[in-house]
Amino acid sequence: MELNDGNLQTLTEYLQKTLSPDPAVRRPAEKFLESVEGNQNYPILLLTLLEKSQDEVIRVCAAVTFKNYIKRNWRIVEDEPNKISDPDRTAIKANIVNLMLTSPEQIQKQLSDAISILGREDFPQKWPDLLTEMVNRFQSGDFHIINGVLRTAHSLFKRYRHEFKSNELWSEIKLVLDTFAQPLTELFKATIDLCQTHATDVNALKVLFSSLTLISKLFYSLNFQDLPEFFEDNMETWMTHFHNLLTLDNKLLQTEDEEEAGLLELLKSQICDNAALYAQKYDEEFQPYLPRFVTAIWNLLVTTGQEVKYDLLVSNAIQFLASVCERPHYKHLFEDQNVLTSICEKVIVPNMEFRSADEEAFEDNAEEYIIRDLEGSDIDTRRRAACDLVRGLCKFFEGPVTGIFSGYVSSMLTEYAKNPGVNWKHKDAAIYLVTSLASKAQTQKHGITQANELVNLCEFFVNHILVDLKSPSVNEFPVLKADAIKYVMTFRSQLPKEQLLEAVPLLVAHLQAESIVQHTYAAHALERLFTMRGANNATLITPAEMAPFTEQLLNNLFKALAIPGSSENEYMMKAIMRSFSLLQEAIVPYIPTLIGQLTHKLLLVSKNPSKPHFNHYLFESLCLSIRITCKANRDTVGSFEEALFPVFTEILQNDVQEFVPYVFQVMSLLLEIHTSSIPSSYMALFPHLLQPVLWERTGNIPPLVRLLQAYLEKGATTIASTAADKIPGLLGVFQKLIASKANDHQGFYLLNSIVEHMPPDSITQYRKQIFILLFQRLQSSKTTKFVKSFMVFINLYCVKYGAIALQEIFDDIQPKMFGMVVEKIIIPEVQKICAVGITKILTECPAMMDTEYTKLWTPLLQALIGLFELPEDDSIPDDEHFIDIEDTPGYQTAFSQLAFAGKKEHDPIGDAVNNPKILLAQSLHKLSTACPGRVPSMLSTSLPAEALQFLQGYLQAATVQLV
């Protein structure tokens, strides 16, 4: 693509169309951009547009498109084409920093993100001058530019917070510190001085405080892995300024908005984080500064209001106290009973209250509330922080703290009892306090696994929780009902089974609640209870115990999906999946009705897939319906195909990328259930499955290979007779997969199925070419995984076509090739699955007895005996790290394995061979009768005594002898 006005105009028009709400206009435009993004100059055209276009919307659109393009294509993946030409890469790196710094803020953010993606791949080795170019801009004095640099540095360095330690990481951080730490400190001091100079200019202060917040974030990232020498030497400067900023109160920066945190709050929140980092990780060095930070943060907590805008600040401040009180060093600060009472009264209890803002979220923004409350992402909520502080204090002061809080809990419950309608929030706080006091350790799988001995959970359940669950109206006091359900879920591992069984029908009833939070919690609680394990690893709650409630459970779960706001409720769908899994054949009578509802739901969500978890559980539920019903009666598979194929056809025709891998998995499951020949509806689809475009997407490869394996298993003869012209296409797929290190094992799965199931004469003409391709790959890049797969294949080939065919095809490719393979690959790499093939090579291949290959006969036998008797080595050589399929760059619908579409492990040798040792003994006996005297003499002259001893054992077990 040339850099000219015509191309810029075309690009502008297509970008404009991608903003259209009409899918008929938007989709073709997106497809066009996707088709041209491989062309040279495409990214340069985008950068030119975002710099020079007169239309602000197009500039932003070009910036977003450019960022996403970089995200998808910048990483160079082994075995895959480089999607961005080298001249384009050089031009992008040469211009992007300057372009980012001179762009308006909206575009600056997009380009800053793009730089962080480039940096993650290329910095420092391939982009050594990035940092110096950025640091030089600190001198500009223009804070629009300086903040651009800081924002980019933040997006580049924040990964240091979660990267694993490695020499590579240390050397990168050292390079960054050498270049960046001093200028950052100078900028920090200069910015604070400017804040005093401009103390009355609100606009200047806003820019300067944005800089200070970004500088504080960079401080956190650069200090996270270890305490750098530079920051240790300059701790006085940083900590003094941080402390002053914490105590600063500038009226000009206070905002009227009650929801949105202002710059002052954001800065102080980050400083609390920085102080907590030092208190936790570098407590010795930080000790001189700690008391003044504790005082400042304590004062901050006592004087800050309950408004939502202070939530992050308050939760970070409480987290600081929580991290301090857990350290033995600082225990003395909290020992006084008055201090503990004061913390409980002034910090913990006020921050556990259910505020009107929480109530609004509960009613009007249920999804957000659930994510914050259930999934633990409420890390920045006051309640979570207060909970952590209770846990921290209990580490050293469990008795006194439990005593103080028991008083609070009693008085709150008394207040509630006086007037439930008005005082229900007191009970909510009491339940929360009990939960935070009782919880010592928890896991996602089991809920609370370790509880405070001083809290009687069962008694509290009977006296205060059951009452709410049993209340005749499920819609009264929804917050308290949700609390009660959450209590059951949280303490499920602590409560006795009879109490859980008592709760189950009550939870089923709560699925009908109007409140989204309430019925979602009920679904989640049931799903968690159904996964619990009892004796012998069986489910704790049995299908028999569920029998009285099965119909109501299924009805209520599906009805809840019709409640506004829950039509794609992932917890509900997960509970449906788990119920199917628990109830097994008990669901068969309901399936005809339910399958219609599931397919209708699938049709709706396929129009615009937006909830990946919901969609995943929906497909899992479909797989379970199929598995369970067809297990009871295989003939029902046809009715599932009737129900599902129209929707599947639509998904494949509209190329709904998110769903295509799922569809292939469900189709594999259906096809594998068929007992007779392959149905014509599947054969009609077969040619489409070989289209190269389908195989371009990484996420399609595992399910497509499995589907083709199912085709081969059920319909190899049909393919050979009616679709022989498609065999080259099938082998083309194998050729593509075998060339990739990430997918070569999938290529072997396909090849093994071809050899195992296709009629031999249908692939005779292709056999030599298959081996040539395999040898080429062995030469170009030999990996352990490839060699193991190759071994399995040649042994399967040997079992299927005989040892003579194997030896002849090798020697046909190149004279003496068979000997090289036996010596260099088979003998060193023997594996269990190969025992049968090797036995055939030893005993059914005349060339092994009468040519120059004879010298390999004893070492091969020795390798086989070694395989039987030595432990298997599963280690991978140090120099090989396989590419994880999930690790491929950019957004591609990754392959998500459906657990309930699982495929049984298939052994191509099957039941024919129960004991390979006996098979070896019998085969050697047969060989020795064909050429008497040869085998014993070969054994006695060159087989080590130990191996000979094992072999004698095999011969005795098989009751045969060598002649």
N, C-alpha and C positions, 0 to 999 in steps of 0.2 A: 504494500500500500504506500503510494507516494505521499510525501508531505505537501499536499496542494489544497487549494480552496475547495475544489470539487469534493474531495474526500472529507474535508472538515464539514462541509454542508451536509453530505450524506450521513455522517456520523451524528450530527446535530439532530437531523430528522428522526433517526432511529432512537436516539436517547429520549427525544420528546415522546415517541410512541411508547417507550417502556414505562412511562408515567401514567399511561391511560388506564382508567378503571375497567375498561372493556377487555376481557381476556382475548377476544378475537383480534384485537389490535396489539395488545401487549405481548402475547406469547410469541407471535412470529417475529416481532422486533427483538425479543430476548434471544430467540433461536439464531437470528441473523448475526447479532453481536457475538454469540458463542462461536458461530462458524468462521468469523473473520479474526478472532482474537489470536490465532496462531500466526497471522501475517506479520512480517517485519514492519516496524514503524507504528503498529496499532497503539502501543502504550504512549508513544511520543505524540500521536494525534490527540489522544485523550488529555495529555498534559498541556498541549497547545490550547485545546478548547477551554480547559479550566483556568488557563491564564488569560486568554484573550477574548473569550466570548462576551458579547454585550448582554446576554441574557443570564441573569443571576441564577435562575433555576437550573439552566443547562450547566453552568459552572459547578454547582453543587452536585448535580447528577453525574457529571463527568468525574468528579472527585471520588464519589462513592463507587462508581463503576471501576475506576482505576484501582482503588483500594482492594475491592473484591477480586479483581484480575490478578493483582500481586499475591493476594492470599492463596488463590488457587494454583498459581503457576510458578511462583518464584523459586520454590525449592526444587533442586535437581535430584531426581530419584534414579537410582541405579536401574538399568534395564529399560528405562522409559525415555522417550525423546525429550530433549531440552526444549521446553515450550516457549522460551523467550530468547531471541537471538543475542549473541554476545555484544554486538554494537548497541542494541537496545538497552541491555543491562548497564553498559558503561555510561550511556547517555542519561539513563534514569538516575544513576548514583551521582553523576556530575551536577545535575540540575535540581534534584528534588529538595535538598535542604534549603537552598535559596528560595525556591518557589514556595515552600511551606512557610518560611518566615515572612514572606511579603504578601501572603494571601490573607483574606478576611478570616475571622476566627472559625466560622463554620467549616470552611475548606481546610484551614490549618489543622483542625482536629483529625480530619480524614487522612491528610497527608502525613501527619504525625504518626497515626496508626500504621500507615504503609511503611514509613521509615523503620518502625519498630519490627515489622515483619522482615524487611530487608536486613536489618541489623541482626536479628536472631539467626539468620542464615549466614550472612557475610562478615559480620563484625566479630573480631578484629582482623582476621587473616585477609579477607578479600576487600576490606574497606578500611584500611588503616588510618586514613586521614579524617574519618567521620568526626571523631571527638574533638580534634584540634579545630576543625572548621566550626564546630558548635561553640567551643569555649571562646574562640575569638569574638563571637557575637556578643558575649557578655560586656565587651568594651563599648558596644554601640550606644549604651545609655537609653535606648528606646525599649520600653518595657513590653511593647507588643511583640517585638522580636525576642526579647529575653524570655518572656513567658512561653513563646513558641519553642525555644530551646529547652526550657525546663520541662515542658509537657512531653517533648520527644524523649528527653533523657529519662523521664519517669516511666514512659511506656517501654523504653529499652531496658532499664535496670530493675523493674519491679519483679522480673522473673527470678532475681537472686533470692527472693523471699521463699521460693518453693523448690528451687533446683537442688538435686542431690549434690553433696560435696564431691568434687573431683579435681584432679590437678589442672585440667583444662579450665574449669570454672575459676579456680584460685588465680591462675595466671591472668585470666581476663579481668577479674575484679582488681587485681594488683595494677594492671595497665590503666584501668579506669581511675583508680584512686590516685595514681601518680599524675595523671593528666587533669583530673577533675576536682579532687578534694580541696586543694588550695583555692582555686578560683571560686568554688562554690562557697567556701567559708568567707572569702572576701566579699562576695556578692551578698551573703547573708548579713554581714555587718553593715555594708553600705546601704542595703535596703532598710534596715532598722533605723539607721541615721536619717534616711529620707523620710521615714514615717514621722519622725519628730519634726523635721523641717516642714512637712506638709500636714501637720497635725490638724489643721482646720479645713483642708481641701478634701471634701468627701470623695470626689472622682479619683483624685490621685491615690487616696488611701485604699480604694477598692482594688486598683491595679496592684498596688504594693502588697496588700494582704493576700491577693491571689498568688503573687510570687512567693511570699513567705510560706504559704500552705504547700506549694509545690516543692520548695526547698526542704521543708520538714518531711515530706514524703520521700524525697531523695535520700535524706539523712537515714530514714528507716531502712530503705532498700540497701544502702551501702554498708550499714552496720549489722545487717541481719545475720550473715553467715558467721562472722567473727568480729571481734573488736579491732578495727584497723589501728595501727600505731599512730597514724596522723590524727585520728579523732580522739585517741586516748591523750595525746599531747595537747590537743585543743579542747579538751572536755570543759574546762573552765569557761571558755568563750561561749560554746554552744549551750551549756546548761544554764549559765547565768541569763542569757537572752531568752531561752525557753521559759525559765521561771518567771522572768519579767512579763513575757507575753501572756502567760497563764493568768497573771494577776491584773493584767491590763483591762480597763473597761472604757472603751471609747464610745461615747453616746452617738457619735456620727455613724458608727457602723452597726448600730442596733436596728433591726428590721421590724416593721409592723406585722409582717406575715407570721402567722402562728404555726404554719405547716413547714415551710421551707427553711432549712438551716442557713443562717447568714455566714459571711466570711469569717467573722470572729469565732463563731461556734465551730466551723470546720477546722480552723487553725488550732484552736485549743484541743479539739478531739484528737488531731494528729499528734500534738505534743504529749497528750496523755498516753497515746500508743507508744511514742518514742521512750517516754519515761518507764512504761511497763516493760518494754523490751530490755532496757538497761537493768531494771530491777530484777528481771528474771534471769538474764543471761550473763550479765557482767556485774553481779551484786557487790563484789569486793571493790572494784574501781568506782562504782556508783555510790558506795556507802556515805561518803562525805556530803553528797547532795540530797540523799533520800529524805531526811527529816523535813527539809523545807518544801520538797515536792508533796510529801504526804499532807503537810499543813495546807498548802495552796489548793490541792485537789479536794481535800476535806471541805474547805471553805467554799469552794466552787459548788460542791454537791449540796451543801446546806442552803446556799443562796440561789440556786437555779430553779426556775419554775417548772410546772408540769406540762408546759406546751410541747407539742410534737417536735417543733424545730430544735429543741434541746436534746432529743432522744439519743442521737449519736454521741454527743458530748457526754451526757450523763452515763450512758452505758460504757463508753471508753474509760471514764473516770472511775466507775465502779470496778471495771475489769482491772484497772491499775491497783486498786485496793485489794482485789481478790488475788492478784499475782504476788503482792507483797505479803499478805497474811499467811500464804502457804509456805513461805521460806523460813526455815529455822532461824536464820540470821535475824529476822525482824520480829520474831515471836513476841519479844518483850514489849513491843509497841502496843500490843492488843491484850496484854494479860489482865489489866485492871477491869473488874466487873463493870465499873461505870462506863469505861470506853466501849465495852461490848454492848451494854444496854443502849448507849448513845448511838452506836452504829445501827443496831437493830431498829431503834425508834426513828432515827432521823434519815437513814439512808435506805434500809431494806424494806421496811413496811410501806413507806410512801411510794416506793417504786414498784411495789407489787399490786398497787390498786388498778382496777379495771377502769380506765378513763373513758370519758365520752368519745374521745377519738377512737379508742379500741372498739367501743360499741358500734360506732359508725362503720368501721372496717368490717366488723363481724356481720353487719346487716347488708352493707352495700358493696363491699369489695371482698367477698368471701374467699376468692381464689388467693388473693394476696395474703389474707389473714391465715389461711391454711398453710401456705408455704412458710410463712414466718413462724407459725406456732407448732406445726407438725414436723416439718422437715429439718428443723434445726438451723435454718438459714436466718433465724431471728437472732443472729449473733449480735446485731446492733439494737435489740430491743431492751428496754429497761428491765423487763421481767427476767429475761434470760441472764442479764448481767447480775441482777440481785440474787438469782438462783445460784450462780457461780460463786458469788461472795459468801452465801450461806454455806456452800460446800467447802469453800476455802477455810472459813472460820471453824467448821466442824472438824477439820483435820487435827487441830490442837485443842479445841475447846468444845468438844461435842456436848458434854454434860451441861455446862452453863448455857450454851446457845440454845439447846433443846429446851431447857428450863424456861428461859426468857420467852421463847416463841410459843411454848405450850400455853402460857398465860394469854398471849395475843390470840391464839387460835380459839381458846375457850371464850374470850370476851367477844370475838367476832361472831362466833356461832350463836352466842346468847343474843347479840344485837339482831341477827338475822331472824331468830325465832320470835322476837317481839313483833316484827312486822315484815314478813317475807316479801310482800309486794314492793315495799320501799327499800328494804335493806338487803336485797339479794346480792349486791356487790360485796358485802361483808363475807358472805359464804364463799363467793368466788375466790376472794383473797385468802380465806382460810384453807381452801382446798389446795391452792397454789403453794401456800406456806408448808403445808403438810408434805406435799409432793417434793418440794425442794429440800426439806429437812430429811426426808426418808431416803432420798436417792443418793447412793454412794457411787455406784458404778452401773453403767448401762451399755447395752449393745442394740444395734438396729434389729437384730434377729430375735433377741429374748426380752427386750424391754429392760427394766431394772433387774440387775443380776446380784446386786449387793445392797442391803438396806440397813438403815440406822436401827439398831436393836431397841432404842428407846421409844420408837414410834410403833404403836400397835395397828398395823395396816388392816388386818381383818376386821377388827372392832370398828375402825373408822368406816370401812366399807359397809358393814351391816347398819351402823347407826346413821350415817350421813349420805352415803352414795346410793345405796339401793332405793332409798326413799324417792330420790329424784328419778331413777330409772323406772320405778313402778308407778309413777304418777299417772293417773288415767288420761290426762291430756298430753300428747307428745309435743304439742306446740307451745306449752306454757313454760316460761323461763328458759328459752333455748340456750342461753349461755351456761346456766347451771347444768342443763342436760348434757351439753357438749363437754363440760368439765367432768361430769360423772363418767361419761363414755371414755374420756381420755384417761381417767384414773384406772379403769379396768384394763385399758390397753397398756398403760405404763407399768402397772404392777402385776401383769398377767403371770409372771414367773414366781411371784411371791404369794398369790392368792391360791387357796386350795381348789381342786378341780370342781367340787360340788358348787362352790360360789361362782365359778366360771360358767358351769352348766346352767345355773340359775339366771345368769346374765344373758345367755345366748338368745332366748326368745324375746327378751326385752330389747336387745340390740336389733333384732329383726324388725320389731315394731317401730323402732326409731328410724329405720330406713325410709319411713313414710313422712318424716318431719318436713315441714315447709322450709325450715332454715337449711341453707346449703351446707353450712359448716356442720350442723348437727347430723344430717343424713350422711355426709361424707365421713365424719368421724365414726359413725356406726358401721359403715362399710369397711373402713380401714381396720377397726377393732376386730370385726368378724374375720377379715382376711388374716390378720395376725394370729388370732386364736386358732384358726384352721391350720396354721403351719406348725403349731406347737407339737412337740414329740413326747410320747409317754414311754412306757416299758417296751422293750424290743424294737425301739425306733419306729413304732407305729404312731399314727397321729393320736394326739391326746384325746381329741373329741372324735368319736367314731361315726361312720355313716348311720349305724343303728340308733345312736343317741340323737342324731339329727332328724331321723325319720319323721317324728311328729311335726317338724317345722319346715320340711323340705319344700313343700309347695308354696308356703307363705314366703320363705326365703327367696326362692326364684322369682316369684311374682313381684315382691317388693323391690328386689334389685333392678328388675327391668322397668318397673313403674318409675323408679327414681330417675332413670335416664330421660324420662319425659318431663321432669320438673324443670321449669325455666332456670337456666344457669348451670344445669348439670347434664346437658345433652352429650357433652364429651368429658364426663367426669372420670379421670383416670383411676381414682380409688374405687369407684363403683365397678368399672370394667375389670380391675384387678380382682375385686371380690367375686365377680362372676366367674372369672377364670379359676380362682382358688376353690370356689364352691363346687364347680364341675369336677375339679381334680380330687376333692375330698369325697364327694358323693358317688363318683364312678357310675356303675350301672343304674343307680337309683335315679339318674337324670334321664335315662332312655325314654320313658313315656312322655317327657315334656319336650324332647328335642324337636319333633315336627313343628311345634309352635315357635320354639325359641330360635331355631335356625332361620326362620323367616325374619324375625326381628333383628338377628345379627347381620344377615345379608343386607337388609334395608339400611341398617346403620352404616354398614361398609360402603354402600352406594353413596350415602350422603357425605360421609367424611372424605371419600375419594375425590369429591369435587374440589376440595381445598384442604389438604391434610395440614393440620396445624398443631396437633397434640401428639408428638411421637410416642409417648408412653401409652396413651389411650389406644392408639392404633396397634401398638405391639400386643397389648393384652387382648384386643379384639381378635387379632389373628390367632393368638394362643388359644382363645376360647373356641374359635372355629376348629382348630386342630383337635382340641379335646373332644368336641362334639363328634367329630369324624371318628377318632380313635375308639372312643367308648362305645359308640353305636355299632361301628363295623366289627368291633371285637365280639359283640353279642350276635351280630348277623352281617356277614360280609356282603350280602346282596344289597344292603341299603346304600352301598357306595354310589350307585346310580342316582339315587334321589338327591344326594349331596351335590353330585355333579350338575344335575338339573338346576338346583337352587343357586349354585355358585358360579357356573360358567358364564352366564350373561354378564355378571358384574366383573368377573375376571377379564372377559373380552373387552369390556369398556375401559378397564384400567390399562390393559396392554395397548389398546388402540390410541388412548390419549396419552400414553407414555407417562403415567403418574410415577415419577422416579422413586418416590419414597416407598411405593407399594409393590413395585415390580419384583424385588427379591422375595418379598413375603408370598406373593402369588405363586412364584416358582416352587417355593417350599411346600405350600399346601397342595399344589398339583402333584409334586413328587409323592407326597403322602397318599393321595388318592390313587395314583397310578400303581404304587407299590402294593396296595390292598387288592387290586384286580388279580384274579387267579387264572383266568383264561387269556386269550390273545388280547392284543392292545386295541382299545376302541378306536373307531374311525375319527371321532372328534379330536383325539390326541394326535393322530397321524396328520390331520389337516394343519396342525400347529407346528409340526416337526421342522419343516423348511425354515420357518421364521426364527426358530431358536438358534439357527446357525449364522444369522446375520451379524457381520462384524461389529456393527454399531452397538449391539447388546453387550458384547464382550469388552467394549472400551471402558465400561464402568466397573470399577473394582468390586463394588457391592454386589454386582450380579453374578460374579464368577462362582463362588461356592454353591449357591442354590441352583444355578444353571447346570453346573457339572453334575450335581446330584440328580437333577431332572433328566439329563441325558442318560445317566447311568440307569435310571428307572426305565427309560425307553428301551435301552439295550437289553435289560434284564427281561422285560415283558414282551418286547416286540422285535428282537434281532432278526428273526426270519422274515417278518413282514417288511422290515427296512430293506433287507437284502433283496426281496422279491419285488417290492413296489416302489422303493425309493433308493435304488442302487446308485443313482446319479448324485445322491446326497452324501455318499461315503467320503468323497474327497473333501467336502465341506466339513464333515465331522473330524477328519484327520487334520484339516486346516486349523480347527480350534485347538486340537492337541499341539500342533506345531507352535501356535502363538503362546500357549500356556507354558510350554516346556522352555521357551526362551527367557522366561522371567524367573528370577530367583525367588520372588515372593509367591509365585503361583505354580511353580513346576510340579509340586506334589499333586495339585489339582489335575494337571495334564496327565500324570501317571494314573490317577483314579480313573480318568476317562479311558486311557489306553488299556488298562487292565480289564475294564468292562468290555471293551471292543474285542480283545483277544479271548476273553472268557466266553462271551455270548454270541458273537457274530459267526455265522457258518464259515468254516475255514476257507472255502474257495472264494468267498466274496471279498476277502482281503488279501489273497495270495499276492496279487500284483503290487500291493503297497508295502509288503513286509520289509523288503530290503531297504526301502527309503526311510521307513520308521527307524530302523537301527542306525542308518547313516546320520539321521538327525540327532539321535541320542549320543552317538560318538562325537559328533561335532560339539555338542553342548559339554560333554565330558572334557573335551580338549580345551574349550574356551573358558569355562569356569566350573571347576569341580568342587561341589560342596558336600558336606556330610549328608545333608538331607537328600540331595540328588542321588548320591551313590546308594543310599539305603533304598530309595524308591526304585532305582535302576535294578538293584539286586532282586527285589521282590518281582519286578517285571520279568527279568530273564528266567527266573525260576518258574513263574507262572507259565511262561511261554514253553519252557522245557516240559512241564507237566502236561500242558495242553497238546503240544505238537511232537513231543519226544525229544530225547537228547541228540539223536542224529540230526534232526532238522535244525537244532540250535547250533551245533558244531558246523554244519554245512553252510548255514547263512552267514556265520561269522567269517569263515574262511573264504566265502564267495566275495565278501566285501574287500578283504585283503588277506593274502596268504599268511598263515600262522597267527591270524588275529585271535582265534579261539584260545590258543595257549596264553597269549598276552592277557586276555580277559580273566582266564582262570587264575593266572599267577598274580596279576597286579590288583585285581578287584575282588574276585570271588573268595580266594583263600584268606586275604586279610579282613574281609568284610562280612564273613558268614553270619547269618541271623537265623533265628528260630523258624521263621516262615519259609526259609529256603531249604530246610532239611530234605524235603521230598524231591525238589528239583536237583539238589546235589547228589542225592542217592541215585537218581536216574542217570546223571552224567557219569557217575562212577561205574554203574553196572549195566547201562544200556547203550553206551556210546563206544563202538568198536575202536574208534580213533584213540581213545584213552588207553587202550591195551596194546596197540600195534604200531604206533608212530612215535615221533619225537615228543608227543604229549604224555607218553607213559611216565616220564620222570615226574610229572605233576600229580600222578594218581595217588601216591602215598601222602604227600603234603595235603592234598584236598581231603582225603579220608581223615587225616589227623585233625584238620581244621574243623571237620564236621563233628568228630568225637569231642573236640575241645568245646564246640558250641553246646553239645548236650551236657557237658560236665562243668564248664566254667560259669561263674556268674556273669550276667549280661552287663555290658558297659554302656550306660546311657548318656555319658558325658559328651559335651560338644567341644571341639577344639577351641582354644582361647581366641584364635584369630577369626572365628566365625560368629557373627551376631546376625541372626536372620532379621530381615525387615519385617516388622509387624504389619500385617495388612491394614490395621486400624491407623497406622502411622502415616498413611499416604497423605499428600498435601491437599490443601484446599477443601472445599465442602463437596463431598460426594456422599450420596446416600450410602452410608456404611452398611455392611451386611450385618443384620442382627439375627442371630441364630434363634429360631423358635424352639424353645425347650420341648414343647409337646408335639413338634413335627419331627422329633428325633429319629434317626435312622439306626436300625440294628447293625452292629458290627458284622461284616460279612467275611467269611473265610472261604476263599475260592476252592481250597482243597477239601473243605467240608468234612463230612463224616467218613470219607473214604479212608482217612488215615487217623486212627486213634492214637497210635504210639509210633512216632517216627523212628525210634531206636529198633523196634521190632521190624519195621519196614526195611531198615538198613540191613539187619541180619538176614532177613528172608531174601532180599535182593542179592546180597553177596553170595548166599547159598546157591541161588539160581545161576549167577555168573560162574561160580566155581564148578558147577556141574557142566556148564557149556565148555569151559576150558580147564580140565582137571589139572591140579598141581600148580597152576600159575598164581592163583590168589594167595595160598599159604606162603609160597616162596617170597612174593613181593612183600607180604606182611612181615615175615621173619627177618628179612634183610634190612628194611628201612623204617619200620614203625617203632617208635619208642615203647619201652616195656610197659609204661603206665597206660598208654593208649591201648596197647594190645590187651592189657588186663580188662579194661572197660569193655572192649569189643567181645572178649570171651563171655563176659556177663550178658551182653545183648544176645549172643548166639544161644546161650543156655536158656535165657528167658523165652526165646522164640522156638526152643527145642529143635534147632537145626545145627548142622556142622558143615565146615568147608571141606571140599575134597580136592 
